[in-house]
Amino acid sequence: MQEIKAFIKPKKVQIVVKSLRDAGFESVTLSKGEGTGAHKDPDASPSLDFHFTDSPIVKLELVCQNEETDKAIQLICGKAQTPEPGDGIIYVSEIDDAYRIKTGKSIKRFDMK
């Protein structure tokens, strides 16, 4: 299984989440945040909470089966792109397993080792 963390522009969140849901990725976690990176937005305003950040971001997290990872990444890239620089970044990490709290059962479909 893979965990995908995508840091995207807030104005792209609705279309990305809708597209993920339409493609069968139902469980997505979103977190508001502020970030700093290689691209400096000329219209960015300083944060009131953190004096070193320069742009609002949304962190989108989802866990999917290994064979679904490329599909999710391509979908996020396609829907989160803008004509401006600094669209964000995606990280992918390996997940050993995941369990539903209600049942205690694994949601991992295949052991790809």
Residue pairs with C-beta under 8 A, 6 or more apart in sequence:
1 63
1 64
1 65
1 66
1 94
1 95
1 96
1 97
1 98
1 108
2 63
2 64
2 65
2 66
2 69
2 92
2 93
2 94
2 95
3 61
3 62
3 63
3 92
3 93
3 94
3 95
4 60
4 61
4 62
4 63
4 64
4 69
4 72
4 73
4 76
4 90
4 91
4 92
5 59
5 60
5 61
5 90
5 91
5 92
5 93
6 16
6 59
6 60
6 61
6 76
6 80
6 88
6 89
6 90
6 91
7 33
7 35
7 57
7 58
7 59
7 60
7 88
7 89
7 90
8 16
8 57
8 58
8 60
8 76
8 80
8 87
8 88
9 56
9 57
9 58
9 80
9 82
9 86
9 87
9 88
10 32
10 56
10 57
10 58
11 82
12 79
12 80
12 82
12 87
13 30
13 58
13 60
15 79
16 60
16 75
16 76
16 79
16 80
17 28
17 30
17 60
19 75
19 78
19 79
20 28
20 62
20 72
20 75
20 76
21 28
23 71
23 72
23 75
25 62
25 64
25 68
25 72
25 75
27 62
27 63
28 60
28 61
28 62
29 60
29 61
29 62
30 58
30 59
30 60
30 61
31 58
31 59
31 61
32 56
32 57
32 58
33 56
33 57
33 58
33 59
34 47
34 49
34 50
34 53
34 55
34 56
34 57
35 53
35 54
35 55
35 56
35 57
36 52
36 53
36 54
36 55
37 55
37 86
37 89
38 86
39 55
39 85
39 86
40 54
41 54
41 55
41 84
41 86
44 54
44 55
46 53
46 54
47 53
47 54
55 86
57 88
60 76
62 72
63 95
63 98
64 72
65 108
65 109
65 110
66 110
66 112
67 110
69 92
73 90
73 92
76 90
77 90
80 87
80 88
81 87
97 106
97 108
98 106
98 107
98 108
99 105
99 106
99 107
100 107
